Amino acid sequence: MTGHSALAINGGKPVRTDPFPAWPCFDKREEDAVLKVLRSGKWWQFAYGQGLELIEGESQDISQTSWFQRDFARYHDCEHGIAAANGTATLEIILRALNLGPGDEVIVPPYTFIASASSILQIGALPIFVDIDPLTLNLSPQRVEAAITDRTRAIMPVHFGGQCTDMDAINAIAKKHKLFVVEDAAHAHGSEWKGKKCGSLSDAGSFSFQNSKNMTAGEGGIITTNNAGLAEMCRSYLWAGREKGRPWYEHHRLGWNYRITEFQSAILRIQLERLQEQTRLRDANGRYLSRALRENVKGIIPQTNDERANLISYHIFLMSYEAAAFGNMTRKEFMDALTAEGIPCSGGYNHPLYRNPMFLNKDFWKDGFPCTPGYAREINYHDFIDTCPISEKFCRESVWLTQNLFLGTKTDMDDVVEAIAKIQQSRA
């Protein structure tokens, strides 16, 4: 298949020398948008007043943040969008606005970025880790119900890599047990579940605009919801406990200052214009690569696509690496060889979240709060090693390809397959 002999890492000719599409994507539109904000002298949302009510027609002198919040929410099938400093802040704000706190538990997968769990700890609640599905690599609904206790208040599915979690099952469990559902959609800009956008499938969704994400302004985040009351509470917590229409220095609750800037929102408005086309391209290339790998290479197992996840953003292309199919090359040896062939990759997380020293030592707040008697049941985070075998296994076997690779062509995808097949043939 490859027509190559020696591996590039051993001095042979690499399969690929051309670079993949660069990230972030930007052009003169972002440059003009930032300059417009710069020259306006209005660099934060509240330079336009407290009401921030949008008037139809872009000729109006309205905050970039206000426009972006509305447009992003509408694109994701929601009535309300609340932009913030980052995606960690948005998770924290949602949980606080749902009135969660000390003594409460939130179910979350352990194969995710730390923010999914640290946001829970920041409001004094406790993350309870539930294992992922071995095929979709998202939170396993079958394991969720067994983890529910009288302290459980919410479930936080993470649409990892951009493929939506099984929200039919998650929402049914939540309804049965009267629990909130909060989508961590940091990877899922534009992704769909049965034709409906991620971020609109629960009480609220949280997106990130950190530099690697499928839409970016370097940093940033947004909350999406169709619950007007929840949206108002989120705005208050983001805005130092203020309330719309009340005096500026009147604070109604303990809040934060997690505001986004007008510069970021101006960039994100342009990024949103590209999202639909880019998501469809990533989806087509990701599905093509998944099929090609299954048909042409043994020992590489891509994340299974749930057929109900009809549009996948492929923020990360996830696959398992089986060393036995590659002459027992270690995963590191395989990734080094693949990188040398011109295909950038990584192993992702070294371990599930509960193996971090923060959890093993309960180094949260003073004296281990909120994991302390009087607030929580006895929890030893070391015990999750035994209850999350799929997460443990995938951390040892995972190989990641990042979203920018999927902004290219099917020929680029063929290069990925050819490079992996070449490595495998070298070990035959």
C-alpha positions in Angstrom: 0.0 0.0 0.0 2.7 2.4 0.9 5.5 1.8 -1.6 8.0 2.9 1.1 10.7 0.9 2.7 12.6 2.3 5.7 10.7 4.3 8.3 11.4 8.0 8.3 12.5 7.7 11.9 15.3 5.4 10.7 16.4 7.6 7.8 13.8 6.7 5.2 11.6 9.1 3.2 8.6 10.3 5.1 5.1 9.7 3.8 4.3 13.4 4.1 6.4 16.5 4.1 3.6 19.1 3.5 2.2 20.8 6.6 -1.4 20.2 7.7 -3.7 23.3 7.8 -2.5 25.8 10.4 -4.5 26.8 13.4 -6.0 29.2 14.4 -7.6 30.3 11.1 -7.9 34.0 10.6 -7.8 36.6 7.8 -8.5 40.3 7.3 -12.0 40.0 8.8 -10.6 39.4 12.3 -8.0 42.1 11.8 -10.7 44.6 10.8 -13.0 43.6 13.7 -10.3 44.0 16.3 -9.3 47.4 14.9 -12.9 48.5 14.9 -13.1 47.8 18.7 -9.7 49.4 19.3 -10.7 52.6 17.6 -14.1 52.7 19.2 -12.5 53.1 22.7 -15.2 50.8 24.0 -13.2 47.8 25.0 -15.7 46.1 27.4 -19.3 45.2 27.1 -20.6 47.6 29.7 -19.3 50.6 27.9 -22.6 50.3 26.1 -24.7 50.5 29.3 -26.3 48.0 31.6 -29.4 47.0 29.6 -27.6 45.6 26.6 -30.8 44.9 24.8 -30.2 44.1 21.1 -31.9 46.1 18.5 -32.3 44.3 15.2 -29.9 45.6 12.5 -26.2 45.8 12.8 -26.1 49.6 12.2 -27.0 50.0 15.9 -24.2 50.9 18.3 -24.3 47.7 20.2 -21.6 45.7 22.1 -19.7 43.0 20.2 -20.3 40.7 23.1 -24.0 41.2 23.0 -24.2 40.4 19.3 -21.9 37.4 19.7 -23.9 36.0 22.7 -27.1 36.2 20.7 -25.7 34.7 17.5 -23.8 31.9 19.1 -26.8 30.9 21.2 -29.2 31.0 18.2 -26.8 28.9 16.1 -26.8 26.3 18.9 -30.6 26.2 19.2 -30.7 28.3 22.4 -32.4 31.5 23.5 -29.7 32.7 25.8 -25.9 33.0 25.6 -23.7 34.4 28.4 -20.0 34.9 27.3 -17.2 34.7 29.9 -13.5 34.7 30.4 -13.0 30.9 29.7 -14.8 27.6 29.6 -13.8 26.7 33.2 -15.6 29.8 34.5 -18.7 29.0 32.5 -19.0 25.5 34.1 -18.5 27.0 37.5 -21.1 29.7 36.9 -23.7 27.2 35.7 -23.3 24.9 38.7 -23.5 27.9 41.1 -26.6 29.2 39.3 -28.3 25.8 39.8 -27.8 26.3 43.5 -25.3 23.4 43.9 -22.8 23.6 46.8 -21.3 21.7 49.8 -22.7 18.2 50.3 -23.8 17.9 46.7 -22.4 15.4 44.2 -22.0 15.8 40.5 -21.4 12.8 38.2 -18.6 13.4 35.7 -16.4 11.2 33.5 -12.7 10.8 34.5 -11.4 11.0 30.9 -11.6 14.8 30.4 -9.7 18.0 31.1 -9.4 19.0 34.8 -11.9 21.8 34.4 -14.8 19.4 34.3 -14.0 18.3 37.8 -12.3 21.5 39.3 -15.4 23.6 38.5 -17.4 21.3 40.7 -14.9 21.6 43.6 -14.8 25.4 43.1 -18.5 25.7 44.2 -17.9 23.3 47.2 -19.5 20.2 45.6 -17.8 16.9 44.9 -17.1 15.2 41.6 -18.0 11.5 41.4 -16.2 9.8 38.6 -18.1 7.4 36.4 -16.4 5.4 33.7 -16.7 5.9 29.9 -18.2 3.7 27.3 -15.6 1.5 25.6 -16.8 2.3 22.1 -17.9 6.0 22.1 -15.4 6.9 24.9 -18.0 9.2 26.4 -19.7 9.0 29.8 -21.4 5.5 30.1 -25.2 5.9 30.8 -25.2 2.3 32.0 -22.8 3.1 34.8 -24.3 6.5 35.7 -27.4 5.2 37.4 -25.5 2.8 39.7 -23.4 5.8 40.9 -26.4 7.9 42.0 -26.9 8.5 45.7 -29.2 10.7 47.8 -26.5 13.4 47.5 -26.4 13.4 43.7 -27.7 16.6 42.2 -26.4 16.8 38.6 -24.8 14.9 35.8 -22.1 16.5 33.6 -21.6 14.6 30.3 -18.6 15.7 28.3 -18.9 15.6 24.5 -15.4 14.4 24.2 -13.6 15.0 20.9 -16.8 16.6 19.6 -19.0 13.5 19.5 -22.2 14.0 21.6 -22.8 11.8 24.6 -25.9 9.6 24.6 -28.2 12.4 25.7 -31.3 10.4 25.3 -30.2 8.0 28.0 -28.6 10.7 30.2 -31.7 12.9 30.2 -34.0 9.9 30.9 -31.9 9.0 34.0 -31.8 12.7 35.1 -35.6 13.0 34.7 -36.1 9.8 36.7 -33.9 11.0 39.6 -34.8 14.7 39.4 -31.2 15.7 38.5 -29.8 18.6 36.6 -27.8 18.0 33.4 -24.9 20.3 32.4 -23.2 19.7 29.1 -19.5 20.2 29.0 -19.4 21.1 25.3 -15.9 22.5 25.2 -15.0 20.2 22.2 -18.5 20.3 20.5 -18.9 23.6 18.7 -21.5 22.9 16.0 -21.9 19.2 16.8 -25.4 17.7 16.7 -27.4 15.0 18.3 -30.4 13.9 16.2 -30.3 17.2 14.4 -30.1 19.4 17.5 -27.0 21.2 18.5 -24.9 20.3 21.5 -25.4 22.9 24.3 -29.2 22.8 23.8 -29.8 19.3 25.1 -29.8 19.9 28.8 -30.4 22.6 31.5 -27.3 24.4 30.2 -24.2 24.0 28.0 -20.6 25.3 28.4 -18.2 26.0 25.5 -14.6 27.0 25.5 -12.7 29.3 23.1 -9.2 28.5 24.3 -6.6 28.6 21.5 -6.8 25.0 20.5 -10.6 24.9 20.3 -12.6 24.8 17.0 -13.6 28.4 17.5 -11.0 30.6 19.3 -10.1 34.0 20.5 -7.1 32.7 22.5 -9.3 32.4 25.6 -13.0 32.7 26.3 -16.2 30.7 27.0 -19.9 30.8 26.7 -23.0 29.4 28.5 -26.0 28.3 26.4 -29.5 27.7 27.8 -33.2 27.9 27.1 -34.0 28.7 30.7 -34.5 32.4 31.1 -34.3 32.4 34.9 -31.1 30.3 34.8 -29.6 32.7 32.3 -30.3 35.7 34.5 -28.7 34.0 37.5 -25.7 33.1 35.4 -25.4 36.8 34.3 -25.5 37.9 37.9 -22.8 35.5 39.1 -20.6 36.5 36.2 -21.2 40.2 36.9 -20.2 40.5 40.5 -23.7 39.6 41.8 -25.3 42.6 40.1 -28.8 42.5 38.6 -29.9 44.1 35.4 -31.7 47.4 35.9 -30.4 47.9 39.5 -27.8 50.5 40.6 -24.2 49.7 39.5 -22.8 49.3 43.0 -25.7 47.2 44.3 -24.7 43.5 44.7 -27.3 40.9 45.4 -25.2 37.7 45.8 -21.6 36.6 45.9 -20.4 36.6 42.3 -17.3 36.8 40.2 -15.8 39.0 37.6 -15.5 36.6 34.7 -16.3 38.9 31.8 -15.1 38.5 28.3 -13.6 41.5 26.4 -15.0 43.2 23.3 -11.8 42.3 21.4 -12.5 38.6 22.0 -16.1 38.8 21.1 -15.3 40.7 17.8 -12.9 37.9 16.8 -15.4 35.2 17.8 -18.2 36.7 15.7 -16.0 36.2 12.6 -15.0 32.7 13.8 -18.7 31.8 14.1 -19.2 32.7 10.4 -16.8 29.9 9.5 -18.1 27.3 12.0 -20.7 25.5 9.9 -18.5 25.0 6.9 -15.5 23.9 9.0 -17.6 21.5 11.1 -19.0 19.8 8.0 -15.5 19.5 6.6 -14.2 18.1 9.9 -17.1 15.7 10.1 -16.6 14.4 6.5 -12.9 13.9 6.9 -13.2 12.4 10.3 -15.7 9.8 9.2 -13.7 9.1 6.1 -10.5 8.5 8.1 -12.4 6.3 10.6 -13.7 4.0 7.8 -10.3 3.9 6.0 -8.4 2.9 9.2 -11.0 0.2 10.0 -10.7 -1.2 6.4 -6.9 -1.0 6.0 -5.1 -1.2 9.3 -5.3 -3.8 12.1 -4.7 -2.7 15.7 -6.0 0.9 15.4 -9.5 1.2 16.7 -11.1 4.6 16.1 -13.8 6.0 18.5 -17.1 4.5 17.5 -19.5 7.0 16.0 -23.0 6.9 17.5 -25.3 7.1 14.6 -27.5 9.6 16.5 -24.5 12.0 16.6 -25.2 13.2 13.1 -22.6 16.0 13.0 -19.2 15.6 14.8 -16.8 18.5 15.2 -13.8 16.2 15.6 -11.9 18.5 18.0 -9.9 15.4 18.7 -9.8 12.2 16.6 -9.5 9.4 19.2 -8.1 6.0 18.5 -6.8 3.1 20.5 -3.4 1.6 19.7 -2.9 -2.2 20.1 0.8 -2.9 20.3 0.5 -6.6 19.4 -0.6 -5.6 15.9 2.6 -3.5 15.5 5.2 -6.1 16.5 4.9 -4.9 20.2 6.1 -1.4 19.5 5.4 0.7 22.5 2.8 3.4 22.1 5.6 6.0 22.4 7.6 4.3 19.7 4.6 4.2 17.4 3.8 7.9 18.0 7.4 8.9 17.4 7.4 6.9 14.2 4.1 8.4 13.0 5.3 11.9 13.8 8.5 11.3 11.8 6.3 10.2 8.8 4.7 13.7 8.9 1.6 13.0 11.0 1.5 15.0 14.3 -0.1 13.1 17.1 -0.1 12.8 20.9 -1.1 10.3 23.6 -3.5 12.6 25.3 -4.0 12.2 29.1 -1.4 10.1 31.0 -4.0 9.1 33.6 -7.7 9.7 34.5 -8.5 12.7 36.6 -8.8 10.9 39.9 -5.1 9.8 39.7 -4.0 13.4 40.0 -2.3 14.3 43.3 -5.0 16.8 44.0 -7.6 14.1 44.3 -5.4 11.4 45.8 -4.3 13.9 48.5 -7.7 15.7 48.7 -5.8 18.9 48.3 -8.8 21.1 47.5 -9.5 23.7 50.2 -8.5 23.9 53.9 -8.5 20.5 55.6 -9.7 18.8 52.4 -13.0 20.7 52.2 -15.5 19.9 50.7 -14.4 16.2 51.1 -14.8 16.4 54.9 -17.1 14.9 57.5 -20.3 17.0 57.9 -20.3 17.9 54.2 -19.6 14.7 52.4 -19.8 10.9 52.6 -16.4 9.2 52.9 -14.7 9.3 49.5 -11.4 7.8 48.7 -10.5 8.9 45.1 -8.0 6.0 44.9 -11.0 3.7 44.8 -12.0 5.0 41.3 -9.1 3.2 39.8 -11.1 -0.1 40.3 -14.4 1.3 39.1 -13.1 3.0 35.9 -11.2 0.3 34.0 -12.1 1.6 30.5 -10.7 5.1 31.3 -7.5 3.4 32.8 -7.1 1.3 29.6 -7.7 4.1 27.2 -5.1 6.3 28.9 -2.6 3.6 28.2 -3.7 3.1 24.5 -5.0 6.4 23.3 -3.6 8.3 20.3 -5.0 11.8 19.4 -5.1 13.7 16.2 -6.1 17.4 16.5 -8.9 19.2 14.7 -6.8 21.2 12.3 -5.8 18.1 10.4 -9.4 17.6 9.5 -9.6 21.0 7.7 -7.7 19.5 4.9 -8.6 17.0 2.2 -9.3 13.3 1.8 -5.8 13.0 0.4 -4.5 14.3 3.7 -6.6 11.5 5.4 -5.1 9.0 3.0 -1.6 10.1 4.1 -2.5 9.3 7.8 -3.6 5.8 6.8 -0.6 5.3 4.6 1.8 6.3 7.4 0.2 4.0 9.9 0.2 1.1 7.4 3.8 1.8 6.6 4.7 1.5 10.3 2.8 -1.7 10.6 4.4 -3.2 7.5 7.8 -2.4 8.8 7.1 -4.6 11.8 5.7 -7.5 9.8 
